[in-house]
Amino acid sequence: MSDAPRAKNFHLTSRSFFTFAFCLFTFALAACAVDERRAVPAGAQETVERVTEDIAAGRDEKVYAEAAEEWRAAVSSGENARLLGRVRESLGRVESRALRTGREQQSAAAPLSGHALELVYATRFERGSATEKFTLLERGGEWLLAGYTVNSDLLK
């Protein structure tokens, strides 16, 4: 694993599966793995659950307002609502999810900063399966959403 930080840019595509991305970045990969031996921090899991409920309920503005500053700098409020609406309409509610991978970093590289966590889930929605990626930042003892990506054939 490299010690050099790197960031990836995400964009919308129309290949065999549609990559739905809010976040224009991820954090550096010089991080610790989160797995069965190292659980997802309780506050981070609560943020994932709260964001999931807010998306399902159509509270897109709440998701946007409570997100990390980095999210709001990368995505407009209107784009946030349009993209969350597309996930909600195409996939429906989350029925179950299983953690595939997790990465935790104490000092994330720009454009993120501070304690960061990236969680990738295999998720079953009402209308099909997807892969979800949540990027969270810890600020003042709270975990804030800094990125959310959904990959599914249903988002073509």
Backbone as a chain_set.jsonl record, in Angstrom:
{"seq": "MSDAPRAKNFHLTSRSFFTFAFCLFTFALAACAVDERRAVPAGAQETVERVTEDIAAGRDEKVYAEAAEEWRAAVSSGENARLLGRVRESLGRVESRALRTGREQQSAAAPLSGHALELVYATRFERGSATEKFTLLERGGEWLLAGYTVNSDLLK", "coords": {"N": [[0.846, -1.167, 0.0], [0.683, 2.156, -0.88], [2.265, 5.029, 0.558], [1.837, 7.499, -0.419], [-0.547, 9.998, -0.864], [-3.547, 9.912, -2.84], [-6.062, 11.066, -5.081], [-9.238, 10.386, -6.536], [-11.21, 11.225, -9.322], [-14.663, 11.257, -9.841], [-17.174, 10.648, -12.28], [-20.165, 11.014, -14.298], [-21.268, 8.294, -16.264], [-22.258, 6.408, -19.207], [-21.883, 3.762, -19.711], [-21.938, 0.096, -19.68], [-22.957, -0.095, -17.12], [-24.341, 2.404, -15.045], [-22.611, 4.929, -13.482], [-23.254, 6.561, -10.655], [-22.599, 9.496, -9.186], [-21.964, 11.67, -6.53], [-19.833, 12.825, -5.465], [-16.785, 14.355, -6.188], [-14.426, 13.321, -5.62], [-12.299, 11.055, -3.778], [-10.8, 9.912, -0.745], [-7.306, 9.64, 0.197], [-5.52, 6.525, -0.172], [-3.883, 5.544, 1.787], [-4.512, 3.998, 4.348], [-6.348, 2.384, 7.042], [-7.822, -0.845, 6.991], [-11.279, -1.584, 7.329], [-12.968, -4.103, 8.806], [-14.238, -7.34, 9.793], [-12.692, -7.574, 12.096], [-12.258, -5.011, 12.854], [-14.563, -2.867, 13.567], [-17.073, -0.762, 11.989], [-17.134, 2.564, 13.013], [-19.522, 3.502, 15.506], [-20.896, 5.998, 15.304], [-20.435, 6.632, 12.627], [-21.789, 4.562, 11.312], [-24.369, 5.198, 12.14], [-24.695, 7.609, 10.749], [-24.699, 6.684, 8.081], [-27.067, 5.179, 8.133], [-28.961, 7.178, 8.792], [-28.723, 8.942, 6.586], [-29.539, 7.179, 4.575], [-32.248, 6.76, 5.321], [-33.187, 9.401, 5.042], [-32.84, 9.848, 2.278], [-34.622, 7.931, 1.213], [-37.015, 8.978, 2.174], [-37.235, 11.285, 0.758], [-35.983, 13.569, 1.665], [-34.06, 15.397, 0.523], [-32.904, 17.974, 0.645], [-32.267, 18.131, 3.338], [-30.297, 16.142, 3.555], [-28.349, 17.389, 2.018], [-27.914, 19.809, 3.445], [-26.866, 18.826, 5.858], [-24.54, 17.633, 5.12], [-20.936, 17.328, 4.701], [-18.852, 20.205, 4.232], [-17.226, 19.873, 2.005], [-18.762, 18.281, 0.291], [-20.863, 20.045, -0.388], [-19.401, 21.956, -1.714], [-18.716, 20.617, -3.992], [-21.062, 19.771, -5.254], [-24.11, 21.123, -6.372], [-27.13, 22.244, -4.725], [-29.418, 21.729, -6.262], [-28.486, 19.788, -8.092], [-27.855, 17.783, -6.277], [-30.476, 17.122, -5.335], [-31.629, 16.214, -7.737], [-30.048, 13.957, -8.388], [-30.292, 12.305, -6.09], [-33.03, 11.866, -6.21], [-33.163, 10.365, -8.542], [-31.908, 7.958, -7.773], [-33.718, 7.126, -5.807], [-36.121, 6.835, -7.322], [-35.364, 4.961, -9.292], [-34.273, 2.736, -7.903], [-35.583, 2.394, -5.443], [-36.366, 1.745, -1.967], [-33.805, 0.878, 0.443], [-33.286, -2.465, 1.167], [-31.511, -4.281, 2.313], [-28.051, -4.368, 3.339], [-24.602, -5.158, 2.995], [-21.417, -4.848, 4.352], [-18.721, -4.514, 2.247], [-16.082, -3.506, 1.861], [-13.951, -1.392, 3.794], [-12.285, 1.64, 4.521], [-10.195, 3.48, 6.573], [-8.876, 6.592, 7.473], [-6.677, 8.625, 9.216], [-5.693, 11.128, 8.563], [-6.691, 12.647, 6.002], [-6.042, 13.313, 2.526], [-5.999, 16.34, 0.506], [-8.801, 16.994, -1.615], [-10.146, 16.537, 0.754], [-10.069, 16.569, 4.357], [-8.665, 15.66, 7.524], [-10.014, 13.124, 9.749], [-11.124, 10.408, 8.019], [-13.435, 8.168, 6.386], [-14.156, 5.498, 4.287], [-16.711, 3.585, 3.056], [-17.812, 0.679, 1.503], [-20.573, -0.929, 0.244], [-22.435, -3.883, -0.533], [-25.527, -3.717, -1.737], [-28.984, -4.337, -1.42], [-31.724, -3.164, -2.993], [-35.229, -2.254, -3.274], [-35.873, -2.629, -5.994], [-33.719, -3.902, -7.137], [-30.167, -4.772, -7.197], [-27.179, -3.097, -6.016], [-24.041, -1.354, -5.749], [-22.916, 0.561, -3.136], [-21.107, 3.44, -2.156], [-19.974, 5.186, 0.566], [-18.492, 8.128, 1.618], [-17.179, 9.474, 4.434], [-16.56, 12.118, 6.764], [-15.047, 12.971, 9.826], [-16.052, 15.418, 11.967], [-15.806, 17.543, 14.618], [-16.458, 15.449, 16.366], [-18.602, 14.26, 15.113], [-19.829, 12.324, 12.356], [-19.842, 13.216, 9.007], [-21.422, 13.261, 5.831], [-19.485, 13.107, 2.96], [-19.305, 12.137, 0.457], [-21.102, 10.155, -1.915], [-21.772, 7.342, -3.75], [-23.434, 5.401, -6.162], [-23.618, 2.38, -7.851], [-25.256, 0.698, -10.367], [-26.986, -1.466, -12.63], [-29.551, -0.638, -13.043], [-29.501, 2.078, -13.141], [-28.98, 3.023, -15.642]], "CA": [[0.0, 0.0, 0.0], [1.51, 3.339, -1.008], [2.077, 6.072, 1.55], [1.517, 8.735, -1.123], [-1.985, 10.179, -1.019], [-4.039, 10.139, -4.188], [-7.503, 11.306, -5.143], [-9.849, 9.964, -7.78], [-12.368, 12.002, -9.715], [-15.773, 10.454, -10.312], [-18.014, 11.344, -13.238], [-21.298, 10.234, -14.788], [-21.001, 7.569, -17.5], [-23.4, 5.649, -19.699], [-21.41, 2.45, -20.138], [-22.836, -1.01, -19.36], [-23.672, 0.29, -15.914], [-24.283, 3.841, -14.832], [-21.991, 5.319, -12.227], [-23.946, 7.708, -10.099], [-21.655, 10.037, -8.224], [-22.116, 13.009, -5.983], [-18.563, 13.269, -4.969], [-15.78, 14.472, -7.231], [-13.163, 12.894, -5.046], [-12.251, 10.149, -2.639], [-9.622, 10.246, 0.028], [-6.105, 8.854, -0.074], [-5.658, 5.121, 0.171], [-2.986, 5.173, 2.881], [-5.518, 3.909, 5.387], [-6.566, 1.095, 7.685], [-9.014, -1.554, 6.529], [-12.362, -1.812, 8.283], [-13.527, -5.421, 8.508], [-14.807, -8.003, 10.961], [-11.846, -7.335, 13.264], [-12.285, -3.583, 13.165], [-15.933, -2.497, 13.22], [-17.38, 0.594, 11.569], [-17.465, 3.361, 14.199], [-20.976, 3.608, 15.708], [-21.391, 7.27, 14.755], [-20.399, 6.547, 11.164], [-22.894, 3.694, 10.91], [-25.594, 5.978, 12.342], [-24.787, 8.561, 9.64], [-25.115, 5.918, 6.899], [-28.487, 4.838, 8.313], [-29.747, 8.413, 8.729], [-28.723, 9.393, 5.19], [-30.379, 6.219, 3.856], [-33.642, 7.088, 5.636], [-33.507, 10.703, 4.456], [-32.982, 9.672, 0.826], [-35.875, 7.198, 0.974], [-38.146, 9.852, 2.514], [-37.229, 12.464, -0.102], [-35.443, 14.726, 2.387], [-32.82, 15.681, -0.18], [-32.327, 19.217, 1.152], [-31.698, 17.805, 4.654], [-29.03, 15.448, 3.272], [-27.416, 18.408, 1.528], [-27.597, 20.753, 4.526], [-26.104, 18.161, 6.911], [-23.322, 17.052, 4.548], [-19.687, 18.061, 4.896], [-18.616, 21.348, 3.347], [-16.626, 19.37, 0.764], [-19.864, 17.832, -0.562], [-21.568, 21.22, -0.894], [-18.516, 22.642, -2.652], [-18.605, 19.816, -5.217], [-22.373, 19.485, -5.83], [-25.123, 22.13, -6.049], [-28.341, 21.732, -4.085], [-30.28, 21.208, -7.316], [-27.896, 18.539, -8.586], [-28.05, 16.843, -5.177], [-31.869, 16.67, -5.361], [-31.864, 15.464, -8.972], [-29.369, 12.665, -8.323], [-30.927, 11.486, -5.053], [-34.326, 11.481, -6.754], [-32.96, 9.286, -9.523], [-31.658, 6.728, -7.014], [-34.977, 6.764, -5.152], [-37.08, 6.395, -8.343], [-34.876, 3.785, -10.027], [-33.94, 1.596, -7.049], [-36.489, 2.25, -4.302], [-35.786, 1.732, -0.616], [-32.803, -0.128, 0.786], [-33.808, -3.608, 1.919], [-30.404, -4.812, 3.116], [-26.719, -4.044, 2.832], [-23.496, -5.855, 3.656], [-20.144, -4.163, 4.162], [-17.725, -5.205, 1.422], [-14.77, -2.996, 2.25], [-13.913, -0.119, 4.5], [-10.96, 2.218, 4.689], [-10.192, 4.586, 7.522], [-7.647, 7.373, 7.412], [-6.64, 9.656, 10.251], [-5.332, 12.422, 7.997], [-7.005, 12.547, 4.58], [-5.411, 14.255, 1.607], [-6.873, 17.312, -0.146], [-9.565, 18.104, -1.045], [-10.68, 16.179, 2.066], [-9.11, 16.77, 5.436], [-9.023, 15.073, 8.806], [-10.362, 11.719, 9.923], [-12.025, 10.037, 6.934], [-13.842, 6.774, 6.316], [-14.821, 5.109, 3.045], [-17.416, 2.325, 3.255], [-18.405, 0.157, 0.283], [-21.573, -1.926, 0.59], [-23.277, -4.598, -1.493], [-26.831, -3.296, -1.248], [-30.199, -4.819, -2.08], [-32.817, -2.202, -2.988], [-36.523, -2.831, -3.652], [-35.954, -2.973, -7.413], [-32.505, -4.541, -7.632], [-28.929, -4.685, -6.415], [-26.256, -2.016, -6.335], [-22.903, -1.121, -4.87], [-22.918, 1.916, -2.601], [-19.89, 3.889, -1.475], [-20.139, 6.355, 1.41], [-17.286, 8.755, 2.118], [-17.558, 10.231, 5.615], [-15.516, 12.863, 7.466], [-15.375, 13.24, 11.22], [-15.907, 16.834, 12.308], [-16.358, 17.84, 15.932], [-17.002, 14.239, 16.971], [-19.714, 13.754, 14.307], [-19.493, 11.875, 11.006], [-20.607, 13.928, 7.986], [-21.34, 12.714, 4.486], [-18.66, 13.881, 2.033], [-19.466, 11.564, -0.869], [-22.012, 9.012, -2.026], [-21.767, 6.819, -5.11], [-24.222, 4.194, -6.35], [-23.422, 1.714, -9.14], [-26.284, -0.296, -10.614], [-27.497, -1.554, -13.992], [-30.84, 0.05, -13.078], [-29.271, 3.514, -13.282], [-28.516, 3.279, -17.015]], "C": [[0.893, 1.231, 0.0], [1.218, 4.329, 0.109], [1.686, 7.386, 0.895], [0.007, 8.861, -1.285], [-2.353, 10.354, -2.479], [-5.541, 10.322, -4.119], [-7.997, 10.852, -6.497], [-11.018, 10.885, -8.067], [-13.421, 11.068, -10.267], [-16.582, 11.289, -11.288], [-19.129, 10.422, -13.693], [-20.903, 9.548, -16.083], [-22.256, 6.873, -17.945], [-22.932, 4.327, -20.275], [-22.384, 1.377, -19.718], [-23.535, -0.814, -18.024], [-23.391, 1.763, -15.653], [-23.637, 4.126, -13.488], [-22.621, 6.621, -11.779], [-23.056, 8.275, -9.007], [-22.024, 11.441, -7.799], [-20.76, 13.646, -5.766], [-17.556, 13.322, -6.104], [-14.422, 13.998, -6.751], [-13.356, 11.749, -4.075], [-10.996, 10.512, -1.866], [-8.49, 9.268, -0.258], [-6.242, 7.437, 0.438], [-4.665, 4.645, 1.228], [-3.832, 5.119, 4.146], [-5.57, 2.518, 5.983], [-7.825, 0.46, 7.127], [-10.011, -1.676, 7.672], [-12.974, -3.148, 7.894], [-14.085, -6.029, 9.782], [-13.992, -7.745, 12.228], [-11.905, -5.895, 13.726], [-13.63, -3.047, 12.686], [-16.023, -1.05, 12.739], [-17.718, 1.385, 12.833], [-18.979, 3.586, 14.295], [-21.548, 4.88, 15.101], [-21.407, 7.27, 13.241], [-21.537, 5.682, 10.659], [-24.226, 4.416, 11.071], [-25.791, 6.993, 11.219], [-25.25, 7.862, 8.369], [-26.612, 5.61, 6.989], [-29.383, 6.068, 8.2], [-29.845, 8.925, 7.294], [-29.613, 8.485, 4.347], [-31.857, 6.521, 4.078], [-34.063, 8.402, 4.994], [-33.681, 10.612, 2.942], [-34.31, 9.005, 0.512], [-37.095, 8.081, 1.202], [-38.195, 11.118, 1.66], [-36.721, 13.72, 0.578], [-34.081, 15.117, 1.82], [-32.133, 16.943, 0.339], [-31.686, 18.997, 2.523], [-30.358, 17.097, 4.473], [-27.975, 16.475, 2.888], [-26.962, 19.336, 2.656], [-26.71, 20.132, 5.599], [-24.796, 17.555, 6.412], [-22.114, 17.923, 4.868], [-19.574, 19.19, 3.871], [-18.055, 20.906, 1.994], [-17.692, 18.882, -0.218], [-20.528, 19.045, -1.219], [-20.711, 22.026, -1.859], [-18.468, 21.923, -3.998], [-19.927, 19.669, -5.96], [-23.352, 20.577, -5.411], [-26.33, 21.457, -5.389], [-29.281, 21.106, -5.115], [-29.783, 19.886, -7.873], [-28.051, 17.438, -7.545], [-29.462, 16.264, -5.23], [-32.154, 15.818, -6.592], [-31.262, 14.061, -8.88], [-29.969, 11.751, -7.256], [-32.299, 11.009, -5.515], [-34.208, 10.34, -7.749], [-32.705, 7.947, -8.824], [-32.971, 6.223, -6.415], [-35.965, 6.189, -6.169], [-36.646, 5.103, -9.031], [-34.722, 2.55, -9.153], [-34.925, 1.36, -5.911], [-35.741, 2.274, -2.978], [-34.729, 0.64, -0.469], [-33.481, -1.225, 1.591], [-32.742, -4.223, 2.807], [-29.096, -4.345, 2.509], [-25.688, -4.788, 3.66], [-22.202, -5.118, 3.329], [-19.206, -5.035, 3.346], [-16.322, -4.811, 1.839], [-14.937, -1.691, 3.011], [-12.487, 0.34, 4.637], [-11.08, 3.422, 5.609], [-8.851, 5.278, 7.443], [-7.709, 8.491, 8.439], [-6.378, 11.04, 9.69], [-5.499, 12.369, 6.48], [-6.311, 13.639, 3.773], [-6.463, 15.188, 0.998], [-7.594, 16.651, -1.313], [-10.238, 17.772, 0.284], [-9.638, 16.5, 3.12], [-9.615, 16.099, 6.698], [-9.329, 13.59, 8.744], [-11.437, 11.351, 8.903], [-12.286, 8.537, 6.922], [-14.551, 6.555, 4.985], [-15.402, 3.718, 3.241], [-18.083, 1.911, 1.952], [-19.311, -1.01, 0.663], [-22.134, -2.607, -0.65], [-24.689, -4.393, -0.963], [-27.953, -3.872, -2.095], [-31.27, -3.751, -1.877], [-34.102, -2.922, -3.375], [-36.525, -3.353, -5.089], [-34.694, -3.62, -7.97], [-31.312, -4.298, -6.735], [-28.054, -3.539, -6.9], [-25.053, -2.104, -5.41], [-22.979, 0.334, -4.436], [-21.567, 2.208, -1.976], [-20.206, 5.193, -0.741], [-18.754, 6.85, 1.804], [-17.725, 9.687, 3.242], [-16.347, 10.933, 6.198], [-15.97, 13.108, 8.892], [-15.053, 14.703, 11.516], [-16.567, 17.075, 13.654], [-17.015, 16.648, 16.589], [-18.191, 13.651, 16.224], [-19.206, 13.343, 12.933], [-20.43, 12.55, 10.018], [-20.39, 13.271, 6.633], [-20.526, 13.647, 3.595], [-18.749, 13.339, 0.616], [-20.374, 10.36, -0.831], [-22.057, 8.612, -3.487], [-22.595, 5.548, -5.136], [-23.954, 3.664, -7.756], [-24.476, 0.624, -9.273], [-26.665, -0.281, -12.085], [-28.817, -0.791, -14.122], [-30.707, 1.558, -13.229], [-28.706, 3.867, -14.661], [-29.141, 4.518, -17.571]], "O": [[1.793, 1.322, 0.834], [0.078, 4.46, 0.556], [1.243, 8.304, 1.585], [-0.646, 7.944, -1.783], [-1.567, 10.882, -3.266], [-6.207, 9.805, -3.222], [-7.272, 10.921, -7.489], [-11.739, 11.281, -7.151], [-13.117, 10.186, -11.069], [-16.667, 12.509, -11.14], [-19.062, 9.207, -13.505], [-20.257, 10.169, -16.928], [-23.212, 6.747, -17.181], [-23.525, 3.822, -21.229], [-23.54, 1.68, -19.423], [-24.631, -1.34, -17.832], [-22.332, 2.285, -16.003], [-24.082, 3.61, -12.463], [-22.523, 7.646, -12.454], [-22.79, 7.604, -8.01], [-22.356, 12.289, -8.627], [-20.592, 14.86, -5.877], [-17.496, 12.393, -6.91], [-13.4, 14.241, -7.392], [-14.468, 11.507, -3.606], [-10.213, 11.349, -2.315], [-8.689, 8.218, -0.869], [-6.996, 7.178, 1.376], [-4.616, 3.453, 1.53], [-3.866, 6.074, 4.922], [-4.921, 1.592, 5.496], [-8.791, 1.158, 6.822], [-9.633, -1.85, 8.83], [-13.449, -3.308, 6.77], [-14.372, -5.314, 10.742], [-14.554, -7.703, 13.322], [-11.623, -5.604, 14.888], [-13.799, -2.801, 11.492], [-15.162, -0.225, 13.044], [-18.514, 0.919, 13.648], [-19.638, 3.83, 13.285], [-22.588, 4.833, 14.445], [-22.305, 7.851, 12.632], [-22.188, 6.033, 9.675], [-25.118, 4.266, 10.235], [-26.918, 7.22, 10.781], [-26.102, 8.386, 7.652], [-27.336, 5.77, 6.006], [-30.446, 6.008, 7.581], [-30.926, 9.298, 6.839], [-30.361, 8.967, 3.497], [-32.636, 6.537, 3.124], [-35.168, 8.51, 4.463], [-34.582, 11.241, 2.387], [-35.045, 9.465, -0.362], [-38.098, 7.948, 0.501], [-39.1, 11.937, 1.821], [-36.999, 14.826, 0.116], [-33.083, 15.162, 2.538], [-30.908, 16.975, 0.458], [-30.668, 19.614, 2.834], [-29.39, 17.416, 5.163], [-26.846, 16.433, 3.377], [-25.771, 19.613, 2.8], [-25.887, 20.827, 6.194], [-24.024, 17.02, 7.206], [-22.243, 19.086, 5.25], [-20.14, 19.117, 2.78], [-18.375, 21.496, 0.962], [-17.541, 19.05, -1.428], [-20.73, 19.078, -2.433], [-21.244, 22.71, -2.733], [-18.21, 22.547, -5.028], [-19.926, 19.461, -7.173], [-23.425, 20.925, -4.232], [-26.511, 20.244, -5.493], [-29.875, 20.06, -4.855], [-30.571, 18.968, -8.1], [-28.344, 16.293, -7.887], [-29.631, 15.046, -5.175], [-32.847, 14.805, -6.496], [-31.909, 13.085, -9.259], [-30.137, 10.554, -7.49], [-32.686, 9.873, -5.241], [-35.06, 9.452, -7.789], [-33.233, 6.918, -9.245], [-33.29, 5.038, -6.508], [-36.584, 5.158, -5.906], [-37.48, 4.244, -9.318], [-35.004, 1.437, -9.597], [-35.082, 0.225, -5.462], [-34.616, 2.768, -2.894], [-34.758, -0.377, -1.161], [-34.166, -0.951, 2.577], [-33.029, -4.641, 3.929], [-29.029, -3.977, 1.336], [-25.869, -5.018, 4.856], [-21.93, -4.806, 2.17], [-18.929, -6.174, 3.722], [-15.482, -5.662, 2.132], [-15.94, -0.991, 2.875], [-11.581, -0.467, 4.846], [-11.957, 4.27, 5.439], [-7.81, 4.627, 7.357], [-8.698, 9.221, 8.51], [-6.799, 12.033, 10.283], [-4.546, 12.075, 5.759], [-6.035, 14.731, 4.271], [-7.653, 14.874, 0.976], [-6.999, 15.788, -1.958], [-10.851, 18.653, 0.888], [-8.462, 16.681, 2.807], [-10.82, 15.981, 6.921], [-8.946, 12.898, 7.801], [-12.531, 11.913, 8.919], [-11.468, 7.743, 7.386], [-15.432, 7.325, 4.603], [-14.675, 2.776, 3.556], [-18.831, 2.688, 1.358], [-18.878, -1.958, 1.319], [-22.29, -1.976, -1.695], [-25.013, -4.843, 0.136], [-27.88, -3.893, -3.323], [-31.675, -3.465, -0.75], [-34.059, -4.089, -3.765], [-37.111, -4.399, -5.37], [-34.615, -3.862, -9.174], [-31.423, -3.703, -5.663], [-28.172, -3.077, -8.035], [-25.059, -2.835, -4.42], [-23.093, 1.233, -5.27], [-20.958, 1.342, -1.347], [-20.647, 6.171, -1.345], [-17.929, 6.067, 2.275], [-18.543, 10.583, 3.03], [-15.233, 10.412, 6.138], [-17.136, 13.416, 9.138], [-13.922, 15.156, 11.334], [-17.764, 16.834, 13.811], [-18.015, 16.797, 17.292], [-18.74, 12.638, 16.656], [-18.267, 13.94, 12.406], [-21.651, 12.477, 10.156], [-19.299, 12.786, 6.334], [-20.834, 14.833, 3.485], [-18.319, 14.001, -0.329], [-20.416, 9.63, 0.159], [-22.343, 9.433, -4.358], [-22.479, 4.709, -4.243], [-24.052, 4.404, -8.735], [-24.587, -0.258, -8.422], [-26.673, 0.773, -12.72], [-29.159, -0.343, -15.217], [-31.708, 2.246, -13.428], [-28.036, 4.887, -14.823], [-28.868, 4.888, -18.713]]}, "num_chains": 1, "name": "protein.A"}
